[in-house]
């Protein structure tokens, strides 16, 4: 009995020892973990860790801003059981990092078949070129480095009013802090945003994250601030994967300005006078206004469409339209559900309101043509269709003959083999 008990104790000790050895073999110790902001290059992350076994995998896991979308990155590491790792998220377009972005990150390390995660850390990407000052109104903070405090406060007040008015229009709330970065010039702002000013278009404002607006003070900064903050409110109203068409998004943002900018109003008034406006279908994407000569018209017409809907049918229906979009109805479905017409019906109702004749025929969804040509689209379509049908019939007959001949030849071949 004593021998059996002694043997059992010895076996238990061996098991505990083996467990301790296995644990020791896979033990991971993080000796340092840090991140550094390096504008405009991005963020640099560094890690040092040791283990009793070779590291099989090291990953940087991070989330950018309020969107909270998780990403993983494989850093550059040196060493086997003692590693030094480095990773970089580039500023600007490549990794979608702009000043004010708050990045939450941690490391996921695998060694000896076991995986361990570090505690989450946070860093804010900063534009270190300037000495920033801040002003706050409600849930909104304005960062600025140039000009007087009074001028900066006027822009902050305008931005905050836009948030309140946009939220009331769309019947939504923005229940998180909002940041506005005010740059003295568009040139100063350029390294901090994603837009690259292609096609000669100078960007005066931008919203990348749902809580951050960038504004340049070159021209009408209060109007630009109101415009960009309206986009933040729109994102609060459309938190899911469903998005309103660009004419509604940009049109409402212009509607939130004190008035359209002079170039926007002049462009739409001139286009109406010449009967040379965009089709509503083509304005579902902002590519209609991607060329510098079209930008003012795109924004001016988008504003005119939204102004028509709100002034004719009321704010309640416009909010209902956004809710229908958010429920997944799509642009045409939401318009029909709320207003009783689709894009073509909206276009002709709006055209009538500005004194234009109705469009003769709907244009394709992806068309960027402002108006149909004098040639009838129906006649051109019918002629092309007849020629296509004749060609298709001939092709079908030819293929049928070939198949029949092939089957007949196969039959003769099999008959000979069987004989």
N, C-alpha and C positions, 0 to 999 in steps of 0.2 A: 504493500500500500504506500509506504513511504517512498519506494523507488518510483512508483507511478506518479505520485504527487511531484516529486523532484523533476521527473521528466516533463511533466506538464508545465511546471514553472519555467524550465529551461526553454521549452518550445515557445511559450509566451514571450519570453525575453528576446528570443531570436526574431520573432515576428515584429516586436516593437522596434528592435534595432534595424531590421530591414526597412520598416516604414520610415524611420528617421533618416536612413541613408538615402532612400528614394526622394524624400522631401528635400534633403540637403542637395542632392544632385540637381534638382529642378528649381532651387531657390533663385528668385530674381530680385535684385536690389537696384533701384533707380537712384543714382547718386546725384543727378542734376537734371532738371527739365526747365527750359526757359524759352521765351519768345521775345523778339525785338522788332519794333516798327522802324522801317527804313524807307520813307517816302522819297521818290515815287516808285521805288523798286518793289515794295511789298513788305511781307512779313517773313522773318527768318526764325525757324524753330530749331532748337538744339536739345539733344538728349545724350546722357551718359548712363550706362547701365552695365551691371555684371551679373553673371550666373555661373553655377557650377557645371552647366552644360552649354553646348554651342547654341547660339540664338538662331532659331529657324526662320523667324519672321518678325519684323518690326513695322508697325503702321502708325501713321499720324491720322487721328480721327478728329474732324472739326465741323463746326456749324457756323455759318456766317449770318449775322444780323437776326432780325426778328423772324425771318422766314423759317429758320431752324431746320433747314435741309441738311442732312448729315452727309458728309463726304469723307473719303479715305484717300490717303496718299502714301506712296512707298518712298521713304527717305533714302538718302545716300548714307550708307553705314560702313564703317571700317572696324575690323576686329571679329573675333569669334565668340569667346566667352566673356570678353569685355569689349563693349561696342561704344563707338561715338557716332552719333547720327545727326544729320542735318537735312532740313527740308525748307523749301521756300514757296510761298504763295505770292505770285506776281501781282503788283498793283495794276488797276485798270481792267481792260477788256478780257485778258486771258483768264484770270481767276475771279473776275467780278468783285474786286475789292476796291472800295472808295473810302476816303476819309470819313471817320465816324463809325465805320463798321466795327461791331463788337464780335470777336471771334472766340468761341468757346472750344477748347481742344483738350484731348488727352492722348496718351500713347497706349497702343495695344502690342504687347510683347509676348512672343512664344519661344519657350526654351524647354528642352527635355520633355516635349509633348504636352506641356502645360502652358496656359495662356493667362496673362495677368494684365490688368488695365490700371493706369495711374489715375489719381484723382483729377477731375476736370479743373482746368485753369482758364483764365480769360485775359484777353488783351484787346486793346482798341487801336485800330490803324489810324495814325494821326498825320496830318499835313504839317510837317515841322518847319515849313518855310516861313511861317508867320507866327506872330504872338497873338493868339486869339483871346478875345474877350467875349463874355456871354451876357445875354439878357433873357429873362424868362417871363412868359405869360401863360397862365394855366398849365396845360401839359406840354407846352411848346417852348423850346430853347433855341435862341438864335446865336450862332457863332459869327463873329465879325472881327476884322483886324484893321480896317481902314474907315475913315470918316468919323463923324461925330456920333455920340451916343443917341442924340435926338433923332438923327436920320435913321440910325439902325433901329430905334424903337418904332418909328413909323412903319418900317417894313415888317417888323415883328407883329405889330398890331394888324396890319393888312393880312398877313399870313394866317394869324389866329382867327380873324373874322372869316376868312375863306374856309377854314376848317369847320367853324360853327355853322356857316351858311350851307356849305356843301353837305354836311352831315344832316342838316334839317331837310334839305332837298331830297336826299336819297334815303332819309329815315333810317340812319345808321348811327353808330357811335365809334369814336376812336378812343379806346380805353387804354392806350399805352403812350409813353412819352414820344414826342415828335421832335426831330432835329432839323434845323434849317442852317445851312452853311452859306454865308453871304461873301462872295468874292468881289473884289473891287473891279475886276475886268474879266471878260470872257477868256482873255489870254491867260490870266492867272488861274482860272478855273480849269482850263483845258487838261492839264496833267492829272486832275483829280476826278475826271468823269470818264464815261465809256464812249460817248459820241466822239467821232474823229473828224467832224466838220467836212466830210466828203461833199462833193458836188457844190462847193462854195457856200454851204449853209453854216452859219455861225450859231452855235448852241448857246442860249442864254439861260437855260434851266434844264434840270434833269432830275428824275426820280428813279433810283435803282432799287433800293430797299423800300419796304412798306412803311418805314418810319423816318426816312431821310430825304430832304430836298436840297438840291444845289441851285443857287441863284447867282447870276452875275449882275452887277450894278450898272453895266454900260448903258442900258436903255430901259426905261419904265420898270425899275426893279420891283415896285409894289405890285404891278400887274403880273409880272413874272412869278413873284412869290405866291400870289393868289392862285395862279394857274397851276403851279407845281404842287401846292398843298392840296388842291382839289384832286389831283391824281392819288395822293396818299389816302384821301377819304374814299375814293373809288375802290381802292384795293381793300379797304375795310368792308365795303359793301359787297365786294366780289371776292371772298376769301378762298373759294374753291378753284377748280380747274377751268371754270366757264368764264369767258371774257366777252365783254360787249364789243361791237365793231368799233374800229378806230374813229369813225365819224362821230359816234356817240361819246367816246372817251375824250377825244380832243375838243369836240364841240362843247361839251359841258365844262371843260377846263377853261375855254375861252369865255364861256358864259359867266364864269365866276370872276373874271376880270372886271374892273369897273366898266370897261367897254372894249370891243376889239381894238387891237393896235391899228394905227392908221393904215399900214400896208395891208393888213388883213381885210379891213373894211373896203379899202379902195379896190383890192383884187376881186372881191365878190361882186361889188357894184359894177365894175367894168365887165366882168364875165356875164352877169345877168343882162347888161345892156347889149352885149354882143351875142347873146344866146350861146355861150361857149363854156358851160359849167360841166363839172364832173357828174357822172351818173352815181347814184347812191350805191349801187352794187360795187362799183370800182373803189368806193371809199371805205369799204369794209376793212381794207388794209391801207396803212399809211404810205405804202409804196407809191400810191397815186401822187403823193406830194414829195417824193424823195428827191426830185431834181429841184435845184434852187429856184428856178423860175415858177415852179408849181406850189411851193411851200405856202406862200401867203394865201393863195386861192384855196388850198386844201383846208387850212385853218379857218379862213373866212367862211367858206361854204359849210364846214362842219358846225361852226357857231350858228349860222343861219338856220340850219336844219334843227338843231336843238332848241334854238329860240322859238322856232315855229311850233315845235311840239309842246313846249312848256306854255307859251302864250296862248295857243289855240285850245289845248286839251287839259292844261293845268299841271301843277307840280305833283299831285297825287298819282296821276297816271305815269308820269316819268319815273317816279320811285317804283311803281308797280312793274314797269318795263324792266328796270334793273333787277328786281326780284325774280322776274320770269327768266331773265338771262342766267341768273345765279342758280336757278333750279334746273338748268340744262335745256331750256326750250330752244336755244339758238336765236340768232338775230331775227330771221323771218318768222319763226314760230312765236317769239316774244312780241313782235310787232302785231301779228295777227291776233294773238291772245288779248293784248291790251288795247290796241287801237283799231283793229278790224281790217288792217291792210298789211301787205308785205312791203319789201323794199321798193318795188315799182309803184305801189299805191302811195307810199310815203313820198316818193320823188314827184309824182304828178300832183299830189295835193300841195306840196311845197312849191312846185313850179307855178301852179295857179296862184298861190299866195303872193309870189313876186312878179306876176305878170308875164310868165312864160307859157307857151303852148305845151300841151302834154307831149311826152316822148312817144314817138310812133311805135316803137317796139322795145321790149326789155333788152338790156345788154348783158353779156355773160358776166358771171360773178367776178372773174379775174380781169375783166377788161379795164384798161385805164383810159379808154376813149371818152372824151367829154361829151360828145354828141354824135349820133349816127350821121354818116355822110348823106349826100343828096340821093345816091343810089339806094334803092329799096333793099334792106337786108333780107326781106322775105323772098324777093325775086332772086337775089344772088344765092340764097340758101336752097331754093327749090331747084334751080338749074344744076347746081353742084350735086344735089341729092339724086336727080334723075340719072346723071352720068355715072354716079357711083353705083346705083342699083343695076344698070345694064352691065357694067363691068363685073359686078359681083355674080350675076346670073351666069355670064360666060365662064367665069372662073369655076363656079360650082359644076357646070356641065363638063368642063375639061377634066376636073379632078375625078368626077364620076366615071368618065370614059377610061381614064388611066387605071383606076381601081378595078373596073370590070375586066379590062384586058389582063391585068395582073392575076386576077382570080382564075380567069379562063386558062392562062398559061400554066398556073399552078396545078389546075385540074388535069391537064394533059400530062404533065410531068409525073404526077402521082399515079395516074392510070398506067403509064409505061412501067413504072417501078413495080407496081402490083402484078403486072403481067409477067 
